[in-house]
Amino acid sequence: MNKKKSGPDPEQYGISREFQHWEGDPAEDWIGPFFFRMEDESPITAFRIRSEHCNAHGTLHGGIMMAFADYTLCLGANRGSNAESVVTVTCNNEFVAPAADGELVEGRGDVMKRGRSLVFLRSTLAVGKRVILVSSGVVKLIKP
């Protein structure tokens, strides 16, 4: 079951209502808010850049990009479900291009290999067709 209860409305941020808010992570709410939907077992994530997300150059801060990439990886590991908790073991990022205030960043996470307790993933963040960050990571599944 996906966490869909309350929280920010994606439409307030110009994001389609097919996206939902992940409940329960105050850090992501403070940074974001971030939204997601699942396409089979791959998360599609969305985030609208606001001025408070930008660095001194007026572009999306790298730390925010990395946090959003991690969010995307973790949703791929847990399949968008709250049935299992996850923690990031590694998250490697390559910055490709900047993004500006007001732009919509979308992510996609893809599982490369799923083991019993570790999931190996890749994600790409883009504004439209312009890739801004590529990421790979390992996420550990925490059994309840």
Salt bridges, closest charged atoms under 4 A:
GLU11 OE2 - ARG17 NE 3.20
GLU18 OE2 - ARG37 NE 3.78
GLU23 OE2 - HIS21 ND1 2.83
ASP29 OD1 - HIS21 NE2 2.55
GLU39 OE1 - ARG37 NH1 3.41
GLU39 OE2 - ARG108 NH1 2.93
GLU41 OE1 - ARG79 NE 3.20
GLU52 OE2 - ARG50 NE 2.76
GLU84 OE2 - LYS143 NZ 2.97
GLU103 OE1 - ARG130 NH2 3.01
ASP110 OD1 - ARG108 NE 3.16
